[in-house]
């Protein structure tokens, strides 16, 4: 097993950052740690009642970075964000070196069982979408996949590769900002929270390669459950012209194209994501 961190010092720095970010949240939330076969898993919840929405973040992300997602969803449904193991955050840092997607799918199935979460809608972002597709628990009733990995290989042009290498080898706020500009729409600046977080991540954490596509039989099986998919108009890693045919072919779903969005879902686009999720998770009381 490999750990997400370069050192114990890096792990402490990341966990301190996450704990402080959660403590500063401007809306009510609760945190819970559950024991699983892969170690302790952190769940961060908001809203009243047993969570219906389960958010699975993308590569290198966690509840502390994705608090705007939790706030947006919990205004309509009780919601929870999972800090995936083997990713920077407040869960166990270990992950396998190979066959990670099947492993993550099994881990998510176990999390739903241990936390006794039923009738859930998985909201997966990027890597989290691939994990949501890999999971096959009977507790899952629907999926909403945003900028989803798992269907096609991500496109990485040489300029992005150079910016990413500089970010990892020479961490600084400016290098992080330069790299993240590839994740948002042209002319848009990345949110400062993501800039701060990913600068720390480059300093403290090991890289994680983009997940490969899931096997065709897995995607065909998931097509039997309700699913909605969205991708940013300006997503340079999962361009709609490449992603849409793959989603249509494997899931018989037409992806929703979010205007003015890149691969990174910024707070400005979360209302549109909430509207999409409502297609498979009606709001309580029909609101």
Backbone as CSV, one residue per row, in Angstrom:
resi,resn,N_x,N_y,N_z,CA_x,CA_y,CA_z,C_x,C_y,C_z
1,UNK,0.848,-1.203,0.000,0.000,0.000,0.000,0.881,1.249,0.000
2,UNK,0.405,2.265,-0.658,1.101,3.546,-0.721,0.328,4.572,0.102
3,UNK,1.032,5.528,0.688,0.350,6.586,1.427,0.235,7.838,0.566
4,UNK,-0.755,8.654,0.852,-0.989,9.864,0.068,0.059,10.942,0.326
5,UNK,0.829,10.802,1.416,1.699,11.900,1.859,3.169,11.606,1.620
6,UNK,3.923,12.692,1.429,5.368,12.576,1.275,6.055,12.331,2.606
7,UNK,5.441,12.789,3.700,6.069,12.673,5.022,5.010,12.811,6.099
8,UNK,5.378,12.438,7.329,4.467,12.618,8.454,4.187,14.100,8.682
9,UNK,5.178,14.929,8.452,4.988,16.372,8.597,3.957,16.874,7.591
10,UNK,4.035,16.386,6.365,3.059,16.780,5.353,1.651,16.335,5.723
11,UNK,1.527,15.130,6.270,0.224,14.650,6.702,-0.352,15.547,7.785
12,UNK,0.466,15.933,8.745,-0.021,16.802,9.817,-0.459,18.162,9.263
13,UNK,0.291,18.695,8.318,-0.051,20.002,7.740,-1.389,19.942,7.009
14,UNK,-1.612,18.868,6.247,-2.868,18.716,5.512,-4.036,18.549,6.481
15,UNK,-3.865,17.700,7.466,-4.960,17.466,8.404,-5.276,18.707,9.220
16,UNK,-4.275,19.489,9.554,-4.503,20.746,10.268,-5.287,21.729,9.381
17,UNK,-4.896,21.832,8.135,-5.594,22.728,7.196,-7.065,22.314,7.074
18,UNK,-7.303,21.012,6.908,-8.674,20.524,6.746,-9.509,20.771,8.002
19,UNK,-8.953,20.457,9.156,-9.690,20.650,10.405,-10.027,22.123,10.620
20,UNK,-9.095,23.014,10.307,-9.358,24.437,10.471,-10.409,24.935,9.491
21,UNK,-10.354,24.455,8.247,-11.351,24.868,7.255,-12.750,24.441,7.682
22,UNK,-12.879,23.229,8.186,-14.183,22.738,8.629,-14.665,23.521,9.851
23,UNK,-13.757,23.848,10.751,-14.151,24.592,11.959,-14.630,26.001,11.628
24,UNK,-14.180,26.543,10.491,-14.580,27.895,10.092,-15.835,27.925,9.222
25,UNK,-16.433,26.789,8.951,-17.610,26.744,8.079,-18.703,27.667,8.613
26,UNK,-19.375,28.364,7.702,-20.393,29.339,8.113,-21.802,28.764,8.051
27,UNK,-21.895,27.425,8.149,-23.196,26.766,8.221,-23.036,25.542,9.118
28,UNK,-24.129,25.047,9.732,-24.014,23.932,10.680,-23.615,22.636,9.979
29,UNK,-22.656,21.946,10.551,-22.267,20.640,10.023,-21.762,19.767,11.155
30,UNK,-21.647,18.495,10.885,-21.125,17.548,11.861,-20.090,16.667,11.178
31,UNK,-19.135,16.174,11.956,-18.144,15.245,11.437,-18.222,13.938,12.208
32,UNK,-18.012,12.856,11.479,-18.049,11.522,12.078,-16.928,10.698,11.465
33,UNK,-16.258,9.903,12.274,-15.255,8.962,11.784,-15.792,7.552,11.961
34,UNK,-15.751,6.762,10.895,-16.214,5.374,10.978,-15.033,4.442,10.707
35,UNK,-15.077,3.274,11.316,-14.033,2.269,11.126,-14.437,1.310,10.020
36,UNK,-13.527,1.101,9.070,-13.762,0.177,7.965,-12.568,-0.760,7.831
37,UNK,-12.648,-1.673,6.888,-11.553,-2.624,6.681,-10.308,-1.946,6.120
38,UNK,-10.436,-0.709,5.625,-9.277,0.011,5.091,-8.844,1.146,6.016
39,UNK,-9.387,1.183,7.215,-9.024,2.211,8.174,-10.171,3.158,8.460
40,UNK,-9.865,4.242,9.163,-10.893,5.208,9.560,-11.217,6.137,8.398
41,UNK,-12.515,6.383,8.253,-13.018,7.222,7.169,-13.777,8.395,7.780
42,UNK,-13.485,9.596,7.300,-14.132,10.803,7.797,-15.351,11.135,6.936
43,UNK,-16.479,11.384,7.596,-17.704,11.829,6.943,-18.067,13.202,7.494
44,UNK,-18.393,14.128,6.624,-18.800,15.470,7.028,-20.208,15.710,6.504
45,UNK,-21.148,15.988,7.422,-22.569,16.019,7.076,-23.194,17.369,7.392
46,UNK,-24.265,17.677,6.676,-25.061,18.875,6.948,-26.496,18.594,6.538
47,UNK,-27.411,19.346,7.120,-28.823,19.102,6.870,-29.407,18.245,7.973
48,UNK,-30.731,18.164,7.987,-31.443,17.454,9.052,-31.862,16.077,8.583
49,UNK,-31.507,15.054,9.377,-31.922,13.701,9.054,-30.795,12.881,8.467
50,UNK,-31.108,11.643,8.122,-30.127,10.739,7.527,-29.767,11.215,6.125
51,UNK,-28.477,11.300,5.814,-28.091,11.829,4.499,-28.700,11.056,3.330
52,UNK,-29.186,11.814,2.366,-29.692,11.249,1.115,-28.677,11.437,-0.013
53,UNK,-27.957,12.566,0.028,-26.940,12.868,-0.971,-25.578,12.510,-0.398
54,UNK,-24.811,11.711,-1.127,-23.458,11.336,-0.723,-22.502,11.857,-1.790
55,UNK,-21.681,12.837,-1.415,-20.763,13.466,-2.355,-19.413,12.751,-2.291
56,UNK,-18.917,12.383,-3.474,-17.608,11.726,-3.578,-16.695,12.668,-4.361
57,UNK,-15.719,13.306,-3.685,-14.907,14.338,-4.344,-13.915,13.769,-5.353
58,UNK,-13.316,14.696,-6.109,-12.337,14.330,-7.111,-10.944,14.147,-6.537
59,UNK,-9.994,13.893,-7.412,-8.610,13.637,-7.017,-8.059,14.775,-6.165
60,UNK,-7.529,14.414,-4.991,-6.896,15.393,-4.123,-7.856,16.276,-3.360
61,UNK,-9.163,16.068,-3.515,-10.141,16.912,-2.844,-10.810,16.148,-1.703
62,UNK,-11.500,16.888,-0.853,-12.102,16.322,0.351,-13.188,17.281,0.831
63,UNK,-13.788,16.970,1.970,-14.882,17.807,2.480,-14.432,19.229,2.763
64,UNK,-13.227,19.394,3.283,-12.765,20.733,3.649,-12.688,21.656,2.441
65,UNK,-12.284,21.122,1.291,-12.205,21.918,0.070,-13.580,22.045,-0.584
66,UNK,-14.417,21.035,-0.399,-15.714,20.983,-1.071,-16.869,21.464,-0.192
67,UNK,-16.585,22.279,0.823,-17.661,22.784,1.678,-18.753,23.521,0.899
68,UNK,-18.438,24.280,-0.167,-19.533,24.897,-0.929,-20.506,23.874,-1.514
69,UNK,-20.009,22.700,-1.902,-20.901,21.642,-2.380,-21.843,21.210,-1.253
70,UNK,-21.282,20.974,-0.074,-22.098,20.513,1.049,-23.151,21.556,1.421
71,UNK,-22.770,22.812,1.440,-23.727,23.864,1.773,-24.841,23.943,0.737
72,UNK,-24.481,23.838,-0.548,-25.491,23.931,-1.609,-26.474,22.763,-1.550
73,UNK,-25.969,21.550,-1.371,-26.856,20.387,-1.347,-27.692,20.330,-0.074
74,UNK,-27.083,20.657,1.064,-27.797,20.509,2.335,-28.931,21.508,2.487
75,UNK,-28.984,22.529,1.627,-30.129,23.438,1.637,-31.385,22.746,1.101
76,UNK,-31.210,21.581,0.455,-32.338,20.877,-0.157,-32.479,19.438,0.337
77,UNK,-31.368,18.804,0.683,-31.389,17.418,1.154,-30.359,17.266,2.279
78,UNK,-30.585,16.380,3.237,-29.492,16.025,4.154,-28.362,15.384,3.346
79,UNK,-27.137,15.843,3.554,-26.027,15.469,2.667,-24.774,15.153,3.467
80,UNK,-23.889,14.376,2.838,-22.630,14.017,3.470,-21.543,13.960,2.404
81,UNK,-20.337,14.393,2.768,-19.171,14.260,1.897,-18.230,13.232,2.505
82,UNK,-17.741,12.338,1.659,-16.797,11.312,2.080,-15.376,11.771,1.755
83,UNK,-14.500,11.777,2.750,-13.067,11.904,2.491,-12.567,10.520,2.080
84,UNK,-12.234,10.348,0.805,-11.803,9.034,0.348,-10.465,8.644,0.973
85,UNK,-10.293,7.384,1.335,-8.980,6.951,1.813,-7.965,7.052,0.676
86,UNK,-6.712,7.243,1.058,-5.672,7.334,0.043,-5.628,8.648,-0.686
87,UNK,-6.505,9.591,-0.297,-6.498,10.941,-0.836,-6.195,11.901,0.320
88,UNK,-5.621,13.067,0.037,-5.357,14.021,1.117,-6.640,14.420,1.830
89,UNK,-6.611,14.421,3.144,-7.800,14.761,3.916,-7.740,14.153,5.290
90,UNK,-8.910,13.790,5.819,-8.984,13.318,7.204,-9.277,11.825,7.316
91,UNK,-9.181,11.099,6.208,-9.350,9.645,6.240,-7.992,8.954,6.198
92,UNK,-8.016,7.619,6.320,-6.786,6.837,6.268,-6.024,7.150,4.974
93,UNK,-4.710,7.377,5.053,-3.963,7.828,3.876,-3.534,6.733,2.910
94,UNK,-3.798,5.466,3.227,-3.268,4.375,2.405,-4.159,4.069,1.201
95,UNK,-3.504,3.698,0.089,-4.214,3.306,-1.127,-3.366,2.274,-1.854
96,UNK,-3.985,1.411,-2.634,-3.192,0.413,-3.370,-2.430,1.063,-4.520
97,UNK,-1.378,0.401,-4.954,-0.605,0.931,-6.075,-1.257,0.616,-7.414
98,UNK,-2.068,-0.423,-7.461,-2.705,-0.832,-8.717,-4.180,-1.114,-8.476
99,UNK,-4.930,-1.211,-9.583,-6.356,-1.570,-9.540,-7.112,-0.720,-8.522
100,UNK,-6.891,0.590,-8.576,-7.478,1.461,-7.566,-8.987,1.624,-7.726
101,UNK,-9.485,1.707,-8.958,-10.921,1.960,-9.110,-11.773,0.835,-8.540
102,UNK,-11.499,-0.440,-8.845,-12.288,-1.504,-8.189,-12.190,-1.425,-6.669
103,UNK,-10.987,-1.122,-6.166,-10.789,-1.002,-4.717,-11.649,0.128,-4.159
104,UNK,-11.627,1.292,-4.811,-12.426,2.413,-4.332,-13.921,2.100,-4.390
105,UNK,-14.353,1.394,-5.423,-15.767,1.018,-5.489,-16.173,0.147,-4.312
106,UNK,-15.322,-0.823,-3.961,-15.612,-1.691,-2.818,-15.591,-0.912,-1.506
107,UNK,-14.633,0.027,-1.400,-14.554,0.850,-0.190,-15.828,1.684,-0.031
108,UNK,-16.300,2.297,-1.107,-17.510,3.113,-1.013,-18.713,2.256,-0.650
109,UNK,-18.812,1.067,-1.212,-19.890,0.153,-0.824,-19.845,-0.120,0.682
110,UNK,-18.646,-0.358,1.211,-18.505,-0.646,2.640,-18.868,0.572,3.481
111,UNK,-18.468,1.761,3.031,-18.796,2.983,3.774,-20.307,3.131,3.909
112,UNK,-21.031,2.915,2.820,-22.494,3.037,2.869,-23.088,2.036,3.860
113,UNK,-22.512,0.835,3.911,-23.019,-0.191,4.820,-22.710,0.158,6.277
114,UNK,-21.457,0.519,6.558,-21.066,0.814,7.936,-21.813,2.042,8.453
115,UNK,-21.981,3.055,7.596,-22.677,4.276,8.014,-24.193,4.127,7.963
116,UNK,-24.668,2.982,7.476,-26.100,2.683,7.385,-26.835,3.756,6.573
117,UNK,-26.281,4.040,5.411,-26.892,4.999,4.497,-27.644,4.247,3.421
118,UNK,-28.947,4.497,3.328,-29.807,3.805,2.367,-30.459,4.806,1.423
119,UNK,-30.883,4.300,0.251,-31.631,5.117,-0.702,-30.857,6.380,-1.062
120,UNK,-29.553,6.215,-1.325,-28.700,7.378,-1.523,-28.524,7.698,-2.999
121,UNK,-28.299,8.964,-3.246,-27.887,9.444,-4.564,-26.415,9.819,-4.460
122,UNK,-25.584,9.147,-5.216,-24.164,9.459,-5.236,-23.919,10.628,-6.175
123,UNK,-23.257,11.654,-5.674,-22.845,12.780,-6.504,-21.332,12.711,-6.603
124,UNK,-20.840,12.285,-7.757,-19.411,12.100,-7.941,-18.820,13.159,-8.843
125,UNK,-17.657,13.667,-8.458,-16.971,14.693,-9.239,-15.618,14.163,-9.689
126,UNK,-15.372,14.161,-10.998,-14.092,13.741,-11.576,-13.749,12.319,-11.114
127,UNK,-12.647,12.122,-10.365,-12.346,10.791,-9.837,-13.530,10.252,-9.046
128,UNK,-14.190,11.114,-8.268,-15.334,10.673,-7.475,-16.455,10.110,-8.315
129,UNK,-16.608,10.593,-9.552,-17.623,10.042,-10.442,-17.254,8.623,-10.867
130,UNK,-15.967,8.402,-11.153,-15.527,7.054,-11.498,-15.711,6.102,-10.320
131,UNK,-15.444,6.590,-9.097,-15.664,5.767,-7.906,-17.150,5.459,-7.735
132,UNK,-18.005,6.462,-7.979,-19.456,6.246,-7.883,-19.923,5.215,-8.899
133,UNK,-19.312,5.190,-10.072,-19.659,4.182,-11.077,-19.118,2.809,-10.699
134,UNK,-17.954,2.761,-10.052,-17.375,1.481,-9.657,-18.150,0.830,-8.516
135,UNK,-18.785,1.644,-7.670,-19.575,1.108,-6.552,-20.874,0.494,-7.080
136,UNK,-21.298,-0.610,-6.472,-22.535,-1.253,-6.950,-23.461,-1.680,-5.814
137,UNK,-23.359,-0.998,-4.677,-24.189,-1.330,-3.525,-25.677,-1.171,-3.862
138,UNK,-26.483,-2.058,-3.283,-27.938,-1.948,-3.443,-28.487,-0.730,-2.719
139,UNK,-27.669,-0.093,-1.891,-28.096,1.116,-1.184,-28.113,2.343,-2.104
140,UNK,-27.540,2.220,-3.298,-27.473,3.330,-4.253,-28.717,3.308,-5.127
141,UNK,-29.443,4.435,-5.171,-30.638,4.490,-6.024,-30.411,5.276,-7.302
142,UNK,-29.426,6.163,-7.303,-29.173,6.980,-8.491,-27.781,7.591,-8.389
143,UNK,-27.303,8.117,-9.523,-26.003,8.776,-9.571,-26.119,10.094,-10.328
144,UNK,-25.388,11.089,-9.852,-25.218,12.346,-10.582,-23.710,12.547,-10.725
145,UNK,-23.236,12.602,-11.950,-21.807,12.573,-12.217,-21.398,13.882,-12.881
146,UNK,-20.487,14.592,-12.236,-20.067,15.918,-12.688,-18.611,15.845,-13.151
147,UNK,-18.367,16.296,-14.384,-17.018,16.215,-14.973,-16.449,14.811,-14.747
148,UNK,-17.158,13.783,-15.230,-16.873,12.428,-14.756,-15.688,11.752,-15.437
149,UNK,-14.748,11.277,-14.628,-13.782,10.296,-15.100,-14.495,8.944,-15.161
150,UNK,-13.830,7.956,-15.756,-14.393,6.613,-15.807,-14.961,6.216,-17.150
151,UNK,-15.217,7.202,-18.024,-15.757,6.894,-19.348,-14.678,6.889,-20.423
152,UNK,-13.791,7.882,-20.393,-12.728,8.017,-21.374,-11.438,8.408,-20.647
153,UNK,-10.331,8.268,-21.340,-9.068,8.748,-20.773,-9.041,10.271,-20.843
154,UNK,-8.496,10.871,-19.794,-8.433,12.320,-19.767,-7.442,12.840,-20.813
155,UNK,-7.789,13.963,-21.418,-6.908,14.637,-22.360,-5.971,15.555,-21.586
156,UNK,-4.682,15.419,-21.817,-3.702,16.303,-21.169,-2.754,16.798,-22.259
157,UNK,-2.901,18.082,-22.622,-2.018,18.593,-23.668,-0.657,18.975,-23.067
158,UNK,0.363,19.170,-23.904,1.715,19.417,-23.379,1.808,20.630,-22.471
159,UNK,1.060,21.683,-22.745,1.138,22.880,-21.902,0.609,22.585,-20.499
160,UNK,-0.444,21.788,-20.412,-0.969,21.400,-19.105,0.052,20.539,-18.366
161,UNK,0.678,19.618,-19.089,1.679,18.749,-18.462,2.840,19.567,-17.898
162,UNK,3.277,20.582,-18.632,4.370,21.428,-18.156,3.950,22.208,-16.918
163,UNK,2.755,22.808,-16.970,2.262,23.579,-15.823,2.120,22.694,-14.589
164,UNK,1.662,21.464,-14.792,1.494,20.540,-13.672,2.840,20.133,-13.085
165,UNK,3.833,19.908,-13.964,5.163,19.528,-13.476,5.792,20.655,-12.666
166,UNK,5.661,21.887,-13.143,6.208,23.029,-12.404,5.510,23.170,-11.059
167,UNK,4.189,22.984,-11.042,3.413,23.068,-9.796,3.897,22.044,-8.779
168,UNK,4.132,20.804,-9.227,4.543,19.764,-8.294,6.002,19.915,-7.853
169,UNK,6.876,20.325,-8.779,8.302,20.380,-8.467,8.706,21.650,-7.730
170,UNK,7.972,22.741,-7.983,8.306,24.028,-7.375,7.033,24.671,-6.821
171,UNK,6.479,24.105,-5.755,5.188,24.600,-5.244,5.255,26.068,-4.845
172,UNK,4.310,26.829,-5.351,4.147,28.218,-4.954,2.732,28.629,-5.331
173,UNK,2.266,29.704,-4.717,0.921,30.179,-5.027,0.783,30.503,-6.496
174,UNK,1.786,31.156,-7.081,1.679,31.563,-8.486,1.721,30.362,-9.424
175,UNK,2.568,29.375,-9.118,2.611,28.182,-9.957,1.292,27.408,-9.871
176,UNK,0.707,27.366,-8.677,-0.588,26.703,-8.531,-1.652,27.434,-9.334
177,UNK,-1.648,28.748,-9.241,-2.646,29.527,-9.979,-2.484,29.325,-11.489
178,UNK,-1.247,29.305,-11.962,-1.007,29.071,-13.385,-1.546,27.712,-13.812
179,UNK,-1.323,26.690,-12.993,-1.806,25.357,-13.314,-3.326,25.293,-13.291
180,UNK,-3.947,25.896,-12.271,-5.403,25.819,-12.130,-6.143,26.627,-13.190
181,UNK,-5.482,27.561,-13.836,-6.153,28.292,-14.922,-6.568,27.358,-16.050
182,UNK,-5.890,26.210,-16.161,-6.299,25.212,-17.155,-7.570,24.480,-16.727
183,UNK,-7.945,24.582,-15.468,-9.105,23.862,-14.939,-10.384,24.694,-14.971
184,UNK,-10.267,25.977,-15.243,-11.439,26.850,-15.286,-11.616,27.374,-16.704
185,UNK,-12.707,28.092,-16.939,-12.992,28.613,-18.275,-11.963,29.671,-18.674
186,UNK,-11.733,29.844,-19.951,-10.773,30.858,-20.402,-11.113,32.237,-19.849
187,UNK,-10.103,32.920,-19.321,-10.293,34.249,-18.769,-10.762,34.277,-17.334
188,UNK,-11.106,33.116,-16.771,-11.567,33.035,-15.382,-10.383,32.741,-14.466
189,UNK,-10.422,33.297,-13.261,-9.394,33.015,-12.267,-9.874,31.907,-11.328
190,UNK,-9.004,30.971,-10.951,-9.413,29.905,-10.030,-9.708,30.453,-8.645
191,UNK,-10.629,29.833,-7.902,-10.937,30.293,-6.545,-9.712,30.227,-5.639
192,UNK,-9.595,31.199,-4.737,-8.426,31.275,-3.864,-8.327,30.078,-2.920
193,UNK,-9.470,29.530,-2.498,-9.405,28.354,-1.619,-8.701,27.206,-2.311
194,UNK,-9.035,26.963,-3.581,-8.398,25.890,-4.334,-6.917,26.182,-4.557
195,UNK,-6.580,27.449,-4.781,-5.168,27.811,-4.961,-4.383,27.510,-3.687
196,UNK,-4.910,27.939,-2.548,-4.232,27.688,-1.268,-4.102,26.191,-0.998
197,UNK,-5.206,25.465,-1.212,-5.213,24.039,-0.928,-4.223,23.290,-1.819
198,UNK,-4.236,23.572,-3.109,-3.410,22.787,-4.023,-1.933,23.168,-3.930
199,UNK,-1.635,24.351,-3.418,-0.238,24.677,-3.112,0.253,23.803,-1.961
200,UNK,-0.579,23.669,-0.936,-0.244,22.784,0.178,-0.145,21.339,-0.295
201,UNK,-1.053,20.937,-1.171,-1.052,19.561,-1.652,0.232,19.244,-2.407
202,UNK,0.685,20.179,-3.258,1.924,19.946,-3.997,3.119,19.825,-3.051
203,UNK,3.083,20.561,-1.948,4.172,20.524,-0.972,4.167,19.235,-0.159
204,UNK,2.976,18.720,0.123,2.838,17.670,1.138,2.473,16.291,0.612
205,UNK,1.966,16.206,-0.623,1.324,14.963,-1.073,1.970,14.374,-2.318
206,UNK,1.796,13.079,-2.481,2.222,12.394,-3.690,1.159,12.564,-4.776
207,UNK,1.612,12.525,-6.009,0.678,12.670,-7.122,-0.167,11.404,-7.275
208,UNK,-1.334,11.577,-7.871,-2.215,10.461,-8.208,-2.549,10.567,-9.680
209,UNK,-2.282,9.532,-10.434,-2.572,9.564,-11.860,-4.078,9.562,-12.101
210,UNK,-4.484,10.098,-13.251,-5.902,10.118,-13.609,-6.413,8.690,-13.771
211,UNK,-7.639,8.424,-13.330,-8.159,7.052,-13.425,-8.446,6.660,-14.867
212,UNK,-8.265,5.389,-15.218,-8.577,4.910,-16.561,-10.081,4.709,-16.721
213,UNK,-10.548,4.501,-17.947,-11.973,4.170,-18.134,-12.326,2.859,-17.438
214,UNK,-13.556,2.786,-16.970,-14.060,1.544,-16.380,-14.369,0.529,-17.474
215,UNK,-14.371,-0.762,-17.146,-14.713,-1.778,-18.147,-16.125,-1.559,-18.711
216,UNK,-16.299,-1.918,-19.964,-17.579,-1.700,-20.642,-18.728,-2.406,-19.936
217,UNK,-18.469,-3.614,-19.367,-19.560,-4.342,-18.717,-20.008,-3.644,-17.435
218,UNK,-19.074,-2.966,-16.741,-19.454,-2.213,-15.541,-20.345,-1.040,-15.920
219,UNK,-19.959,-0.295,-16.953,-20.762,0.844,-17.388,-22.130,0.387,-17.887
220,UNK,-22.176,-0.732,-18.579,-23.462,-1.241,-19.062,-24.374,-1.597,-17.902
221,UNK,-23.802,-2.175,-16.852,-24.599,-2.518,-15.677,-25.138,-1.268,-14.989
222,UNK,-24.334,-0.195,-14.916,-24.781,1.032,-14.256,-25.869,1.743,-15.062
223,UNK,-25.969,1.438,-16.334,-26.995,2.068,-17.169,-28.406,1.676,-16.746
224,UNK,-28.522,0.629,-15.924,-29.840,0.196,-15.451,-30.370,1.068,-14.318
225,UNK,-29.539,1.934,-13.741,-29.972,2.797,-12.641,-30.087,4.237,-13.129
226,UNK,-30.956,5.046,-12.490,-31.062,6.455,-12.890,-29.716,7.168,-12.772
227,UNK,-29.408,7.971,-13.772,-28.119,8.652,-13.791,-28.232,9.930,-14.613
228,UNK,-27.631,10.994,-14.104,-27.490,12.230,-14.873,-26.008,12.579,-14.906
229,UNK,-25.600,13.204,-16.007,-24.194,13.511,-16.224,-24.080,14.956,-16.683
230,UNK,-23.059,15.653,-16.196,-22.800,17.021,-16.636,-21.308,17.221,-16.833
231,UNK,-20.978,18.082,-17.778,-19.579,18.416,-18.031,-19.508,19.879,-18.410
232,UNK,-18.417,20.531,-18.059,-18.251,21.935,-18.372,-18.033,22.173,-19.856
233,UNK,-18.579,23.251,-20.334,-18.410,23.644,-21.736,-16.935,23.743,-22.114
234,UNK,-16.101,24.189,-21.168,-14.690,24.428,-21.439,-13.784,23.408,-20.743
235,UNK,-14.288,22.211,-20.484,-13.480,21.192,-19.825,-12.384,20.737,-20.785
236,UNK,-11.129,21.056,-20.448,-10.014,20.703,-21.325,-9.574,19.258,-21.142
237,UNK,-9.954,18.630,-20.032,-9.542,17.267,-19.741,-10.568,16.241,-20.227
238,UNK,-11.822,16.619,-20.146,-12.919,15.771,-20.638,-13.766,16.606,-21.601
239,UNK,-13.232,16.939,-22.766,-13.973,17.802,-23.691,-15.334,17.194,-24.041
240,UNK,-16.387,17.994,-24.000,-17.717,17.453,-24.303,-17.788,16.699,-25.625
241,UNK,-17.032,17.131,-26.621,-17.080,16.462,-27.930,-16.559,15.031,-27.853
242,UNK,-15.692,14.739,-26.858,-15.204,13.381,-26.669,-16.024,12.625,-25.638
243,UNK,-16.410,13.320,-24.569,-17.113,12.642,-23.487,-18.534,12.257,-23.882
244,UNK,-19.245,13.172,-24.528,-20.670,12.943,-24.807,-20.914,11.643,-25.578
245,UNK,-20.186,11.354,-26.666,-20.454,10.088,-27.375,-20.230,8.856,-26.509
246,UNK,-19.214,8.904,-25.629,-18.946,7.753,-24.763,-20.071,7.547,-23.758
247,UNK,-20.590,8.635,-23.170,-21.691,8.521,-22.210,-22.963,8.047,-22.907
248,UNK,-23.221,8.577,-24.092,-24.408,8.163,-24.844,-24.335,6.692,-25.213
249,UNK,-23.148,6.250,-25.621,-22.970,4.867,-26.061,-23.094,3.880,-24.907
250,UNK,-22.521,4.222,-23.749,-22.462,3.268,-22.640,-23.649,3.363,-21.694
251,UNK,-24.241,4.558,-21.551,-25.286,4.763,-20.554,-26.624,5.204,-21.150
252,UNK,-26.620,5.485,-22.466,-27.827,6.005,-23.112,-28.318,7.282,-22.432
253,UNK,-27.348,8.145,-22.070,-27.626,9.405,-21.395,-26.987,10.528,-22.198
254,UNK,-27.703,11.623,-22.371,-27.136,12.811,-23.004,-26.581,13.727,-21.918
255,UNK,-25.284,13.949,-21.894,-24.718,14.814,-20.847,-25.229,16.250,-20.960
256,UNK,-25.414,16.852,-19.802,-25.766,18.276,-19.740,-24.470,19.077,-19.826
257,UNK,-24.438,20.065,-20.695,-23.249,20.901,-20.848,-23.450,22.173,-20.027
258,UNK,-22.585,22.398,-19.045,-22.695,23.575,-18.183,-21.917,24.725,-18.810
259,UNK,-22.645,25.737,-19.226,-22.038,26.873,-19.918,-21.069,27.615,-19.008
260,UNK,-19.937,28.018,-19.576,-18.985,28.841,-18.841,-18.190,28.116,-17.784
261,UNK,-18.212,26.786,-17.774,-17.485,26.020,-16.760,-16.379,25.200,-17.398
262,UNK,-15.256,25.090,-16.692,-14.183,24.211,-17.101,-14.299,22.875,-16.398
263,UNK,-13.154,22.230,-16.131,-13.199,20.954,-15.421,-13.507,21.148,-13.945
264,UNK,-13.064,22.268,-13.388,-13.289,22.560,-11.975,-14.673,23.175,-11.786
265,UNK,-15.469,22.579,-10.923,-16.790,23.135,-10.608,-16.616,24.200,-9.533
266,UNK,-16.713,25.453,-9.916,-16.569,26.551,-8.967,-17.922,26.841,-8.320
267,UNK,-17.946,27.555,-7.190,-19.223,27.858,-6.522,-20.253,28.513,-7.434
268,UNK,-19.811,29.250,-8.443,-20.746,29.931,-9.336,-21.613,28.960,-10.122
269,UNK,-21.188,27.692,-10.231,-21.934,26.722,-11.023,-22.716,25.715,-10.171
270,UNK,-22.670,25.863,-8.860,-23.292,24.849,-8.014,-24.813,24.860,-8.073
271,UNK,-25.435,26.015,-8.314,-26.892,26.031,-8.458,-27.324,25.153,-9.618
272,UNK,-26.551,25.195,-10.701,-26.882,24.365,-11.854,-26.679,22.884,-11.539
273,UNK,-25.662,22.576,-10.741,-25.444,21.193,-10.330,-26.593,20.717,-9.441
274,UNK,-27.049,21.564,-8.522,-28.181,21.205,-7.664,-29.422,20.913,-8.506
275,UNK,-29.675,21.733,-9.502,-30.830,21.513,-10.386,-30.710,20.172,-11.102
276,UNK,-29.511,19.823,-11.529,-29.300,18.541,-12.198,-29.541,17.383,-11.238
277,UNK,-29.011,17.486,-10.015,-29.196,16.414,-9.031,-30.677,16.217,-8.720
278,UNK,-31.440,17.294,-8.725,-32.880,17.206,-8.428,-33.624,16.344,-9.444
279,UNK,-33.040,16.105,-10.605,-33.688,15.235,-11.598,-33.734,13.789,-11.125
280,UNK,-32.786,13.394,-10.276,-32.772,12.014,-9.772,-32.996,11.949,-8.254
281,UNK,-33.066,13.104,-7.610,-33.333,13.166,-6.164,-34.318,14.294,-5.912
282,UNK,-35.609,14.034,-6.109,-36.595,15.108,-5.902,-36.424,15.756,-4.532
283,UNK,-36.592,17.059,-4.508,-36.430,17.790,-3.250,-37.596,17.497,-2.319
284,UNK,-37.334,17.405,-1.014,-38.396,17.121,-0.059,-39.535,18.129,-0.193
285,UNK,-40.743,17.607,-0.196,-41.911,18.480,-0.308,-42.136,19.009,-1.705
286,UNK,-41.333,18.520,-2.680,-41.511,18.962,-4.048,-40.984,20.358,-4.309
287,UNK,-40.165,20.913,-3.361,-39.638,22.272,-3.526,-38.619,22.327,-4.641
